[in-house]
Amino acid sequence: MCALYVGIMSGTSLDGIDIALTRFNAEQHQAECLDALCLDIPSELKQQLLSLCSSGDDELVRAGQAGIEWAQLAAAGVNQLLQRNQLNTSDVHAIGSHGQTVRHHPELGFSLQIGAPTLLAELTNINVISDFRSRDLAAGGEGAPLVPAFHSWLLSDALQTRTLINIGGFANLTIMRPGQPPAGFDSGPGNALMDAWIHQHKGLTYDKAGTWARQGNVIPELLTHMLADPYFARSGPKSTGREYFNPRWLNQQLSRFGATAAAADVQATLLALTSHSIADSVRLNASDSAALYLCGGGARNTLLLEQLEQLLPEQQVATTHALGVDPDWMEAMAFAWLAWRFDERLAGNLPSVTGARGERVLGALYPA
């Protein structure tokens, strides 16, 4: 039996709100993205969301207002998607909404996403499942990453090891070995530091295809110093976010090496940080993978793909297009899947990835 869900994902890169209309066939372990769209986040809302990632004045009010604006934008996108597919709200079982993460502190036992799910349900007249991280955290887990469970359900292979690398604001790996529980963790920064640096120096939201980074030269001392950060030496389960890797962290690195460096050279070094931290994680944890499959916004960065190919010459590097899944919509589909799992009362986490004490049904229902 097939079921229709909508998944909404707004990641740490804040490059937009992805909405995917997804159909699931549980018997055949199939997920099909029927249609999808990406909504630009207005600049004022984006700046407000970024500011909420660190302490500031009147945070509760600002978070409440930002959550309402986020939900209004997401609801308009859902309604647009349904209209162009000639669907009624009754055709959709539920919306799986990740919301927008503004704080992620698994060491303190919480992760906070805003996105006014009650308002989203009101504006779409569709049940909304949200708050996916809390139950895993309550069970002693990191609450992240969550997409490896979907990767494993959809794309594991009975004969060979596969590794999926999701590169958004941060990068996470899913390692799927035949007959073994999947492994996964955040390897470190993805696009977040590169996006912040190019916005600071050129006013752009991201470095398309790594064009600006290609104009610079890697600063070896700076790269070595950044890779010496204790986070990279930790073994999984582990997760990270803007609370740790942010412009303040970067400025601390630059104060030691690169304070007078050309901006393009810093951008090239930040891209190298992403590629080297991913490659190091693969060597240590997934050397038996025949191929690496990339998804997320970073899959469009051709320079990043080139560097991964150079750093990991024994492994094929491709995007999830090779597996039949559009890399742009993988995460939004994952949250549609988590909503489906919630409705079926099936576990949505992987204890081998998050470190939770056991499998748990994730999410909370906000009825239409």
Stockholm file with secondary structure:
# STOCKHOLM 1.0

chainA/1-368         MCALYVGIMSGTSLDGIDIALTRFNAEQHQAECLDALCLDIPSELKQQLLSLCSSGDDELVRAGQAGIEWAQLAAAGVNQLLQRNQLNTSDVHAIGSHGQTVRHHPELGFSLQIGAPTLLAELTNINVISDFRSRDLAAGGEGAPLVPAFHSWLLSDALQTRTLINIGGFANLTIMRPGQPPAGFDSGPGNALMDAWIHQHKGLTYDKAGTWARQGNVIPELLTHMLADPYFARSGPKSTGREYFNPRWLNQQLSRFGATAAAADVQATLLALTSHSIADSVRLNASDSAALYLCGGGARNTLLLEQLEQLLPEQQVATTHALGVDPDWMEAMAFAWLAWRFDERLAGNLPSVTGARGERVLGALYPA
#=GR chainA/1-368 SS CEEEEEEEEECTTCSCEEEEEEEEETTTTEEEEEEEEEECCCHHHHHHHHHTTSCCTTHHHHHHHHHHHHHHHHHHHHHHHHHHTTCCGGGCCEEEEEEEEEEEEGGGTEEEEECCHHHHHHHHTSCEEECCSHHHHHTTSCCCCCHHHHHHHHHCCSSSCEEEEEESSEEEEEEECTTSCCEEEEEEESSHHHHHHHHHHHCCSSCGGGHHHHHSCCCHHHHHHHHTSHHHHCCSSCCCCTTTSSHHHHHHHHHHTTTTCCHHHHHHHHHHHHHHHHHHHHHHHCTTCSEEEEESGGGGCHHHHHHHHHHCTTSEEEEGGGGTCCTTTHHHHHHHHHHHHHHTTCCCCCHHHHCCSSCCCCCEEECC
#=GC SS_cons         CEEEEEEEEECTTCSCEEEEEEEEETTTTEEEEEEEEEECCCHHHHHHHHHTTSCCTTHHHHHHHHHHHHHHHHHHHHHHHHHHTTCCGGGCCEEEEEEEEEEEEGGGTEEEEECCHHHHHHHHTSCEEECCSHHHHHTTSCCCCCHHHHHHHHHCCSSSCEEEEEESSEEEEEEECTTSCCEEEEEEESSHHHHHHHHHHHCCSSCGGGHHHHHSCCCHHHHHHHHTSHHHHCCSSCCCCTTTSSHHHHHHHHHHTTTTCCHHHHHHHHHHHHHHHHHHHHHHHCTTCSEEEEESGGGGCHHHHHHHHHHCTTSEEEEGGGGTCCTTTHHHHHHHHHHHHHHTTCCCCCHHHHCCSSCCCCCEEECC
//
